[in-house]
Amino acid sequence: MANTQNLCAQLASQLLQRQFTLATAESCTGGMIAAACTDLAGSSLWFERGYVTYSNAAKTEMLGVDAQLIATQGAVSEGVARSMVRGAAERARTQVAVAVTGVAGPSGGSAAKPVGTVWFAWNVAGSITSEVMHFDGDRAAVRSATVLHALQRLVTLLKG
């Protein structure tokens, strides 16, 4: 937990220096990234909002993800993660956003997308970066690793 708190403090500093605000779009983590960010006192200065888009309908309704994209690529895919982060930044009118969609388990995995598969997308000032990770462990471990990776990468991207 200390790593998450440290990352959120670094993130806050970077966002405040650039006068940026953050939105989150979360599926498999169900709001854990937003919770980690808002655990930090003063986060209202840089945290705009979080979208918990657990269902496919929520991804479409709240973030504008094309239902056909979900149908053809699956909810856990690069295209959907990138569409989620684009929708979060646009709808929240933030300069920075992060989106995650994955299979936390213990069920729901497949040969192509085993449990622990998580697609990430980050939007920093209109530049979108995406990446897939495969985490080991149970549901709690996958979700915690997802939060940590999302924040670590965001801090790195903001340095660049």
Buried (B, 14 or more C-beta within 10 A) or exposed (E): EEEBEEBBEBBBEBBEEBEBBBBBBBBBBBBBBBBBBBEBEEBEEBBBBBBBBBEBEBBBEBBBBBEEBBEEBBBBBBBBBBBBBBBBBBBBEBBBBBBBBBBBBEEBBEEEBEBBBBBBBBBBEEEBBBEBBBBEBEBEBBBBBBBBBBBBBBBEBBEE
